[in-house]
């Protein structure tokens, strides 16, 4: 993801998050920072041996905070990007925990209200968070399943999108093969 100010690219690269400066010609310079977020592995076989495994990076609507769901440690990390040094600075608090084994995957912010929505890959749920744009904190408000209670097959949550109006949140299911 290109950071606000167009001076850095920030990527989730499997075991961590890296910051790469953008040169004047648009090419990328070597990383100025690479962090492996802390946390305990989740209970599922898919999480074992992964350690931290950030799946996405996204900036909040104001561009002040970087949020990164991490399915390996069941947490969503929150950082600030120091534009001068290209270093990530952990927020206080540095993360919000998900339910054990949830496997947070993708997060999107509401276009005009202080909410964020997170698809949890491994337990097929969506968590709604209250977003505090001043402190850079996520507070869980509500969790809902993405599949019918009668579904007995295997499923994982995949993608999440918030309608531009903010009235709808869509999530895809792999296994149930549906959009909720």
MDAnalysis code that builds the backbone (N, CA, C; Angstrom):
import MDAnalysis as mda
import numpy as np

u = mda.Universe.empty(540, n_residues=180, atom_resindex=np.repeat(np.arange(180), 3), trajectory=True)
u.add_TopologyAttr("name", ["N", "CA", "C"] * 180)
u.add_TopologyAttr("resid", np.arange(1, 181))
u.add_TopologyAttr("resname", ["UNK", "UNK", "UNK", "UNK", "UNK", "UNK", "UNK", "UNK", "UNK", "UNK", "UNK", "UNK", "UNK", "UNK", "UNK", "UNK", "UNK", "UNK", "UNK", "UNK", "UNK", "UNK", "UNK", "UNK", "UNK", "UNK", "UNK", "UNK", "UNK", "UNK", "UNK", "UNK", "UNK", "UNK", "UNK", "UNK", "UNK", "UNK", "UNK", "UNK", "UNK", "UNK", "UNK", "UNK", "UNK", "UNK", "UNK", "UNK", "UNK", "UNK", "UNK", "UNK", "UNK", "UNK", "UNK", "UNK", "UNK", "UNK", "UNK", "UNK", "UNK", "UNK", "UNK", "UNK", "UNK", "UNK", "UNK", "UNK", "UNK", "UNK", "UNK", "UNK", "UNK", "UNK", "UNK", "UNK", "UNK", "UNK", "UNK", "UNK", "UNK", "UNK", "UNK", "UNK", "UNK", "UNK", "UNK", "UNK", "UNK", "UNK", "UNK", "UNK", "UNK", "UNK", "UNK", "UNK", "UNK", "UNK", "UNK", "UNK", "UNK", "UNK", "UNK", "UNK", "UNK", "UNK", "UNK", "UNK", "UNK", "UNK", "UNK", "UNK", "UNK", "UNK", "UNK", "UNK", "UNK", "UNK", "UNK", "UNK", "UNK", "UNK", "UNK", "UNK", "UNK", "UNK", "UNK", "UNK", "UNK", "UNK", "UNK", "UNK", "UNK", "UNK", "UNK", "UNK", "UNK", "UNK", "UNK", "UNK", "UNK", "UNK", "UNK", "UNK", "UNK", "UNK", "UNK", "UNK", "UNK", "UNK", "UNK", "UNK", "UNK", "UNK", "UNK", "UNK", "UNK", "UNK", "UNK", "UNK", "UNK", "UNK", "UNK", "UNK", "UNK", "UNK", "UNK", "UNK", "UNK", "UNK", "UNK", "UNK", "UNK", "UNK", "UNK", "UNK", "UNK", "UNK", "UNK", "UNK"])
u.atoms.positions = np.array([
    [0.849, -1.163, 0.000],
    [0.000, 0.000, 0.000],
    [0.901, 1.233, 0.000],
    [0.577, 2.200, -0.844],
    [1.321, 3.453, -0.863],
    [0.841, 4.296, 0.310],
    [1.786, 4.736, 1.118],
    [1.472, 5.517, 2.310],
    [1.049, 6.934, 1.936],
    [0.221, 7.560, 2.773],
    [-0.108, 8.967, 2.537],
    [1.183, 9.781, 2.393],
    [1.189, 10.696, 1.449],
    [2.381, 11.488, 1.162],
    [3.192, 10.938, 0.001],
    [2.854, 9.726, -0.454],
    [3.491, 9.108, -1.628],
    [5.012, 8.983, -1.526],
    [5.529, 8.798, -0.293],
    [6.979, 8.673, -0.118],
    [7.417, 7.255, 0.235],
    [6.439, 6.397, 0.628],
    [6.773, 5.035, 1.049],
    [5.714, 4.052, 0.570],
    [6.150, 2.816, 0.361],
    [5.257, 1.690, 0.157],
    [5.396, 0.819, 1.402],
    [4.260, 0.415, 1.957],
    [4.262, -0.456, 3.134],
    [3.563, -1.750, 2.728],
    [4.211, -2.886, 3.013],
    [3.656, -4.168, 2.596],
    [3.653, -5.176, 3.748],
    [2.624, -6.015, 3.750],
    [2.609, -7.197, 4.606],
    [3.316, -8.270, 3.797],
    [4.396, -8.822, 4.336],
    [5.219, -9.733, 3.539],
    [5.335, -11.118, 4.165],
    [4.252, -11.586, 4.777],
    [4.284, -12.924, 5.373],
    [4.665, -12.861, 6.830],
    [5.961, -12.900, 7.154],
    [6.315, -12.874, 8.565],
    [6.259, -11.490, 9.200],
    [6.087, -10.449, 8.420],
    [6.113, -9.114, 9.007],
    [5.582, -8.038, 8.088],
    [6.025, -6.827, 8.381],
    [5.616, -5.637, 7.631],
    [6.884, -4.880, 7.265],
    [6.993, -4.477, 6.006],
    [8.183, -3.772, 5.538],
    [7.804, -2.407, 4.971],
    [8.739, -1.465, 5.111],
    [8.580, -0.107, 4.586],
    [9.676, 0.121, 3.554],
    [9.275, 0.520, 2.336],
    [10.238, 0.790, 1.273],
    [10.034, 2.221, 0.777],
    [11.077, 3.044, 0.795],
    [10.953, 4.398, 0.257],
    [10.746, 4.367, -1.257],
    [10.020, 5.348, -1.746],
    [9.795, 5.493, -3.191],
    [10.795, 6.515, -3.713],
    [11.624, 6.097, -4.663],
    [12.576, 7.017, -5.285],
    [11.836, 7.988, -6.207],
    [12.507, 9.065, -6.610],
    [11.883, 10.071, -7.476],
    [11.425, 9.494, -8.805],
    [12.119, 8.461, -9.292],
    [11.732, 7.855, -10.567],
    [10.638, 6.794, -10.403],
    [10.136, 6.619, -9.164],
    [9.073, 5.656, -8.903],
    [9.566, 4.283, -8.491],
    [10.849, 4.030, -8.639],
    [11.394, 2.744, -8.199],
    [11.445, 2.721, -6.668],
    [11.667, 1.548, -6.126],
    [11.710, 1.402, -4.673],
    [13.140, 1.254, -4.179],
    [13.444, 1.958, -3.098],
    [14.747, 1.846, -2.446],
    [14.699, 0.663, -1.473],
    [15.842, 0.242, -0.969],
    [15.841, -0.832, 0.029],
    [15.001, -0.443, 1.256],
    [14.501, -1.459, 1.916],
    [13.629, -1.250, 3.071],
    [14.312, -0.414, 4.145],
    [13.546, 0.523, 4.699],
    [14.027, 1.318, 5.832],
    [13.581, 0.707, 7.150],
    [12.627, -0.222, 7.084],
    [12.172, -0.900, 8.284],
    [11.508, -2.217, 7.899],
    [11.640, -3.184, 8.782],
    [10.951, -4.468, 8.648],
    [10.694, -4.957, 10.064],
    [9.431, -5.096, 10.409],
    [9.076, -5.537, 11.759],
    [8.338, -6.866, 11.689],
    [8.598, -7.689, 12.674],
    [7.836, -8.920, 12.883],
    [7.030, -8.683, 14.149],
    [5.704, -8.515, 14.006],
    [4.884, -8.206, 15.170],
    [4.906, -9.329, 16.204],
    [4.758, -8.967, 17.477],
    [4.757, -9.982, 18.530],
    [3.405, -10.681, 18.622],
    [3.378, -11.813, 19.285],
    [2.125, -12.502, 19.551],
    [2.295, -13.996, 19.622],
    [1.321, -14.655, 20.254],
    [1.307, -16.108, 20.402],
    [0.491, -16.711, 19.264],
    [0.997, -17.812, 18.687],
    [0.298, -18.486, 17.595],
    [-1.082, -18.954, 18.018],
    [-2.005, -18.945, 17.059],
    [-3.350, -19.440, 17.299],
    [-3.395, -20.961, 17.344],
    [-4.579, -21.551, 17.624],
    [-4.698, -22.983, 17.860],
    [-4.807, -23.865, 16.618],
    [-5.149, -23.289, 15.472],
    [-5.399, -24.109, 14.299],
    [-4.114, -24.549, 13.623],
    [-4.166, -25.702, 12.981],
    [-3.010, -26.237, 12.271],
    [-2.475, -25.210, 11.270],
    [-3.380, -24.494, 10.619],
    [-2.970, -23.483, 9.635],
    [-2.159, -22.361, 10.271],
    [-2.303, -22.153, 11.590],
    [-1.577, -21.088, 12.273],
    [-0.262, -21.576, 12.868],
    [-0.142, -22.864, 13.110],
    [1.040, -23.414, 13.761],
    [2.264, -23.255, 12.867],
    [3.338, -22.794, 13.459],
    [4.579, -22.605, 12.734],
    [4.651, -21.313, 11.942],
    [3.525, -20.587, 11.856],
    [3.532, -19.321, 11.119],
    [4.162, -18.209, 11.934],
    [3.920, -18.224, 13.244],
    [4.270, -17.052, 14.029],
    [3.443, -15.896, 13.491],
    [4.001, -14.713, 13.555],
    [3.302, -13.558, 12.990],
    [3.111, -13.783, 11.497],
    [1.936, -13.406, 11.006],
    [1.636, -13.556, 9.581],
    [0.657, -12.457, 9.156],
    [1.123, -11.188, 9.173],
    [0.239, -10.116, 8.717],
    [-0.213, -10.376, 7.288],
    [-1.498, -10.195, 7.063],
    [-2.072, -10.526, 5.757],
    [-2.357, -9.278, 4.918],
    [-2.403, -8.128, 5.562],
    [-2.790, -6.900, 4.863],
    [-2.250, -5.718, 5.651],
    [-2.034, -4.606, 4.970],
    [-1.786, -3.324, 5.619],
    [-2.756, -2.318, 5.016],
    [-3.319, -1.491, 5.864],
    [-4.255, -0.463, 5.406],
    [-4.112, 0.747, 6.326],
    [-4.166, 1.927, 5.732],
    [-4.130, 3.148, 6.532],
    [-5.544, 3.550, 6.914],
    [-5.674, 4.138, 8.104],
    [-6.986, 4.637, 8.528],
    [-7.383, 5.796, 7.618],
    [-8.662, 6.216, 7.643],
    [-9.122, 7.263, 6.724],
    [-8.330, 8.572, 6.806],
    [-7.805, 8.918, 7.973],
    [-7.029, 10.145, 8.122],
    [-5.571, 9.956, 7.704],
    [-5.153, 8.713, 7.483],
    [-3.779, 8.447, 7.082],
    [-2.770, 8.540, 8.214],
    [-3.232, 8.534, 9.446],
    [-2.336, 8.667, 10.601],
    [-1.827, 7.330, 11.121],
    [-2.631, 6.291, 10.961],
    [-2.294, 4.987, 11.527],
    [-2.329, 3.909, 10.446],
    [-1.460, 2.928, 10.617],
    [-1.406, 1.762, 9.757],
    [-1.963, 0.596, 10.562],
    [-2.920, -0.132, 9.994],
    [-3.561, -1.252, 10.675],
    [-3.251, -2.517, 9.867],
    [-2.891, -3.597, 10.586],
    [-2.488, -4.823, 9.900],
    [-3.051, -6.062, 10.594],
    [-4.099, -6.693, 10.000],
    [-4.621, -7.947, 10.545],
    [-3.573, -9.059, 10.409],
    [-3.454, -9.876, 11.441],
    [-2.425, -10.905, 11.498],
    [-3.057, -12.234, 11.891],
    [-3.272, -13.100, 10.897],
    [-3.954, -14.364, 11.185],
    [-3.065, -15.357, 11.920],
    [-1.778, -15.150, 11.926],
    [-0.883, -16.059, 12.623],
    [-0.934, -15.932, 14.133],
    [-1.199, -14.721, 14.634],
    [-1.200, -14.492, 16.088],
    [-2.542, -13.947, 16.589],
    [-3.582, -14.024, 15.759],
    [-4.927, -13.595, 16.161],
    [-4.947, -12.187, 16.746],
    [-4.359, -11.258, 16.009],
    [-4.327, -9.867, 16.470],
    [-4.329, -8.935, 15.264],
    [-4.722, -7.696, 15.501],
    [-4.611, -6.651, 14.492],
    [-3.667, -5.602, 15.056],
    [-2.532, -5.417, 14.392],
    [-1.479, -4.517, 14.852],
    [-1.764, -3.096, 14.373],
    [-1.334, -2.135, 15.170],
    [-1.551, -0.727, 14.831],
    [-0.219, 0.010, 14.987],
    [0.169, 0.720, 13.932],
    [1.430, 1.465, 13.908],
    [1.195, 2.875, 13.394],
    [2.172, 3.711, 13.636],
    [2.306, 4.998, 12.947],
    [3.543, 4.869, 12.062],
    [3.530, 5.552, 10.938],
    [4.702, 5.578, 10.067],
    [5.402, 6.908, 10.258],
    [6.641, 6.867, 10.703],
    [7.456, 8.074, 10.812],
    [7.937, 8.400, 9.392],
    [7.359, 9.424, 8.803],
    [7.652, 9.759, 7.400],
    [9.113, 10.154, 7.190],
    [9.732, 10.783, 8.192],
    [11.114, 11.225, 8.043],
    [12.090, 10.054, 8.007],
    [11.899, 9.079, 8.895],
    [12.846, 7.971, 8.987],
    [12.406, 6.729, 8.211],
    [11.115, 6.647, 7.871],
    [10.602, 5.450, 7.225],
    [10.500, 4.279, 8.179],
    [10.362, 4.569, 9.467],
    [10.263, 3.523, 10.491],
    [8.826, 3.422, 10.995],
    [8.430, 2.195, 11.353],
    [7.127, 1.968, 11.963],
    [7.268, 2.109, 13.472],
    [6.298, 2.796, 14.073],
    [6.281, 3.001, 15.516],
    [5.004, 2.350, 16.043],
    [5.161, 1.380, 16.935],
    [3.999, 0.686, 17.488],
    [3.124, 1.663, 18.264],
    [1.839, 1.547, 18.067],
    [0.883, 2.383, 18.773],
    [0.804, 1.939, 20.239],
    [0.134, 2.725, 21.054],
    [-0.125, 2.362, 22.440],
    [-1.622, 2.377, 22.657],
    [-2.274, 1.201, 22.715],
    [-1.717, -0.148, 22.676],
    [-1.308, -0.538, 21.258],
    [-0.375, -1.512, 21.140],
    [0.157, -1.864, 19.823],
    [-0.723, -2.791, 18.989],
    [-1.771, -3.361, 19.580],
    [-2.628, -4.279, 18.831],
    [-3.941, -4.463, 19.581],
    [-4.906, -5.060, 18.884],
    [-6.142, -5.529, 19.514],
    [-6.217, -7.019, 19.219],
    [-6.487, -7.804, 20.256],
    [-6.601, -9.249, 20.088],
    [-7.931, -9.603, 19.440],
    [-7.914, -10.663, 18.642],
    [-9.133, -11.272, 18.112],
    [-9.445, -12.482, 18.977],
    [-10.606, -13.070, 18.743],
    [-10.905, -14.324, 19.434],
    [-9.826, -15.336, 19.074],
    [-9.469, -16.172, 20.033],
    [-8.457, -17.193, 19.830],
    [-8.875, -18.104, 18.679],
    [-8.034, -18.187, 17.659],
    [-8.329, -19.028, 16.504],
    [-9.143, -18.357, 15.414],
    [-9.430, -17.067, 15.545],
    [-10.251, -16.376, 14.549],
    [-9.525, -16.217, 13.214],
    [-8.250, -15.881, 13.248],
    [-7.485, -15.701, 12.014],
    [-7.839, -14.431, 11.274],
    [-7.630, -13.238, 11.868],
    [-7.963, -11.987, 11.177],
    [-7.238, -11.869, 9.835],
    [-7.983, -11.455, 8.796],
    [-7.445, -11.458, 7.435],
    [-7.457, -10.082, 6.770],
    [-8.625, -9.484, 6.603],
    [-8.748, -8.185, 5.918],
    [-9.608, -7.232, 6.726],
    [-9.248, -5.962, 6.712],
    [-9.976, -4.921, 7.438],
    [-10.285, -3.773, 6.493],
    [-11.486, -3.212, 6.638],
    [-11.872, -2.004, 5.886],
    [-12.554, -1.041, 6.834],
    [-12.309, 0.228, 6.597],
    [-12.937, 1.280, 7.398],
    [-14.245, 1.733, 6.758],
    [-15.187, 2.129, 7.595],
    [-16.421, 2.749, 7.116],
    [-16.024, 4.075, 6.466],
    [-16.687, 4.462, 5.371],
    [-16.278, 5.671, 4.659],
    [-16.509, 6.981, 5.414],
    [-17.430, 7.009, 6.380],
    [-17.698, 8.293, 7.046],
    [-17.924, 8.186, 8.555],
    [-18.058, 6.991, 9.080],
    [-18.307, 6.816, 10.511],
    [-17.117, 6.118, 11.164],
    [-16.984, 6.222, 12.480],
    [-15.801, 5.661, 13.158],
    [-15.903, 4.155, 13.416],
    [-16.007, 3.393, 12.337],
    [-16.084, 1.940, 12.447],
    [-15.107, 1.288, 11.477],
    [-14.666, 0.091, 11.850],
    [-13.864, -0.751, 10.965],
    [-14.456, -2.151, 11.027],
    [-14.339, -2.871, 9.923],
    [-14.891, -4.217, 9.815],
    [-13.758, -5.167, 9.445],
    [-13.720, -6.311, 10.120],
    [-12.635, -7.259, 9.944],
    [-13.194, -8.643, 9.632],
    [-12.744, -9.235, 8.515],
    [-13.118, -10.617, 8.211],
    [-12.094, -11.520, 8.895],
    [-12.604, -12.481, 9.641],
    [-11.765, -13.482, 10.293],
    [-11.811, -14.740, 9.443],
    [-10.670, -15.087, 8.884],
    [-10.587, -16.185, 7.919],
    [-10.940, -17.538, 8.535],
    [-10.397, -17.839, 9.687],
    [-10.466, -19.208, 10.186],
    [-11.755, -19.548, 10.912],
    [-12.425, -18.573, 11.536],
    [-13.702, -18.902, 12.179],
    [-14.902, -18.323, 11.428],
    [-14.674, -17.836, 10.200],
    [-15.753, -17.354, 9.327],
    [-16.662, -16.366, 10.051],
    [-16.061, -15.288, 10.517],
    [-16.838, -14.263, 11.215],
    [-16.368, -12.876, 10.787],
    [-17.206, -11.887, 11.098],
    [-16.856, -10.488, 10.895],
    [-16.937, -9.803, 12.251],
    [-15.886, -9.071, 12.585],
    [-15.876, -8.272, 13.808],
    [-16.035, -6.812, 13.430],
    [-16.973, -6.141, 14.088],
    [-17.128, -4.696, 13.940],
    [-16.381, -4.038, 15.090],
    [-15.575, -3.050, 14.767],
    [-14.816, -2.300, 15.767],
    [-15.220, -0.838, 15.761],
    [-15.198, -0.231, 16.915],
    [-15.263, 1.231, 17.041],
    [-13.837, 1.722, 16.824],
    [-13.648, 2.693, 15.950],
    [-12.323, 3.232, 15.652],
    [-12.164, 4.576, 16.340],
    [-11.143, 4.706, 17.175],
    [-10.803, 5.974, 17.813],
    [-9.670, 6.587, 17.001],
    [-9.985, 7.554, 16.166],
    [-9.022, 8.146, 15.240],
    [-7.981, 9.006, 15.940],
    [-8.247, 9.423, 17.164],
    [-7.280, 10.224, 17.908],
    [-6.225, 9.325, 18.543],
    [-6.668, 8.260, 19.205],
    [-5.756, 7.348, 19.902],
    [-5.254, 6.211, 19.009],
    [-5.942, 5.963, 17.902],
    [-5.558, 4.856, 17.031],
    [-5.871, 3.511, 17.648],
    [-7.086, 3.395, 18.200],
    [-7.461, 2.138, 18.843],
    [-8.723, 1.561, 18.234],
    [-8.788, 0.246, 18.256],
    [-9.954, -0.510, 17.808],
    [-10.577, -1.177, 19.029],
    [-11.889, -0.964, 19.217],
    [-12.617, -1.577, 20.315],
    [-13.703, -2.462, 19.738],
    [-13.683, -3.787, 20.036],
    [-14.709, -4.672, 19.472],
    [-16.109, -4.268, 19.919],
    [-17.038, -4.281, 18.959],
    [-18.431, -3.919, 19.227],
    [-19.351, -5.116, 19.010],
    [-19.077, -5.877, 17.934],
    [-20.013, -6.936, 17.541],
    [-19.274, -7.968, 16.690],
    [-19.629, -9.232, 16.854],
    [-19.093, -10.310, 16.015],
    [-20.274, -11.096, 15.462],
    [-20.218, -11.378, 14.156],
    [-21.301, -12.114, 13.502],
    [-20.695, -13.145, 12.556],
    [-21.341, -14.292, 12.427],
    [-20.872, -15.325, 11.514],
    [-21.160, -14.927, 10.062],
    [-20.364, -15.497, 9.157],
    [-20.575, -15.231, 7.730],
    [-21.287, -16.379, 7.028],
    [-21.551, -17.458, 7.754],
    [-22.197, -18.631, 7.145],
    [-23.450, -19.007, 7.928],
    [-24.399, -19.657, 7.268],
    [-25.611, -20.083, 7.969],
    [-25.289, -21.106, 9.065],
    [-26.069, -21.100, 10.130],
    [-25.884, -22.043, 11.243],
    [-26.050, -23.480, 10.787],
    [-26.773, -23.704, 9.696],
    [-27.026, -25.063, 9.205],
    [-25.888, -25.604, 8.332],
    [-24.926, -24.771, 7.968],
    [-23.818, -25.223, 7.104],
    [-22.851, -26.063, 7.927],
    [-22.541, -27.288, 7.434],
    [-21.679, -28.194, 8.180],
    [-20.339, -28.466, 7.489],
    [-20.090, -27.864, 6.341],
    [-18.831, -28.089, 5.633],
    [-17.720, -27.193, 6.154],
    [-16.570, -27.292, 5.501],
    [-15.441, -26.438, 5.839],
    [-15.606, -25.093, 5.137],
    [-15.225, -24.034, 5.810],
    [-15.329, -22.698, 5.235],
    [-14.230, -21.813, 5.797],
    [-13.775, -20.888, 4.977],
    [-12.889, -19.831, 5.444],
    [-13.364, -18.520, 4.853],
    [-13.268, -17.457, 5.643],
    [-13.587, -16.125, 5.154],
    [-12.445, -15.631, 4.287],
    [-12.760, -14.883, 3.234],
    [-11.713, -14.477, 2.300],
    [-11.559, -12.963, 2.199],
    [-12.509, -12.291, 1.632],
    [-12.384, -10.862, 1.346],
    [-13.517, -10.103, 2.000],
    [-13.301, -8.821, 2.218],
    [-14.304, -7.944, 2.821],
    [-14.299, -6.621, 2.071],
    [-15.490, -6.097, 1.786],
    [-15.609, -4.803, 1.116],
    [-16.762, -4.026, 1.742],
    [-16.531, -2.734, 1.958],
    [-17.569, -1.846, 2.476],
    [-18.068, -1.010, 1.310],
    [-19.402, -0.973, 1.132],
    [-19.983, -0.167, 0.056],
    [-19.604, 1.304, 0.258],
    [-19.390, 2.049, -0.821],
    [-19.045, 3.466, -0.697],
    [-20.046, 4.263, 0.142],
    [-21.315, 3.848, 0.150],
    [-22.327, 4.522, 0.968],
    [-22.162, 4.205, 2.447],
    [-21.444, 3.108, 2.756],
    [-21.287, 2.663, 4.136],
    [-22.459, 1.857, 4.651],
    [-23.481, 1.664, 3.814],
    [-24.690, 0.961, 4.259],
    [-24.542, -0.562, 4.277],
    [-23.559, -1.088, 3.535],
    [-23.431, -2.531, 3.432],
    [-21.976, -2.953, 3.568],
    [-21.785, -4.126, 4.162],
    [-20.479, -4.772, 4.238],
    [-20.652, -6.138, 3.582],
    [-19.782, -6.452, 2.640],
    [-19.852, -7.718, 1.924],
    [-18.616, -8.546, 2.259],
    [-18.815, -9.853, 2.447],
    [-17.695, -10.752, 2.690],
    [-17.864, -12.010, 1.842],
    [-16.746, -12.564, 1.413],
    [-16.816, -13.801, 0.635],
    [-16.426, -14.989, 1.497],
    [-17.057, -16.118, 1.195],
    [-16.807, -17.378, 1.881],
    [-16.244, -18.392, 0.913],
    [-15.154, -19.048, 1.299],
    [-14.569, -20.143, 0.520],
    [-14.959, -21.452, 1.214],
    [-15.703, -22.257, 0.535],
    [-16.219, -23.502, 1.101],
    [-17.736, -23.482, 0.982],
    [-18.358, -22.499, 1.594],
    [-19.792, -22.285, 1.409],
    [-20.032, -21.650, 0.041],
    [-18.978, -21.030, -0.518],
    [-19.017, -20.401, -1.846],
    [-20.153, -19.392, -1.958],
    [-20.099, -18.404, -1.093],
    [-21.158, -17.406, -1.047],
    [-20.612, -16.038, -0.689],
    [-21.482, -15.061, -0.860],
    [-21.220, -13.696, -0.409],
    [-22.220, -13.408, 0.700],
    [-21.727, -12.960, 1.823],
    [-22.623, -12.607, 2.942],
    [-22.657, -11.096, 3.080],
])
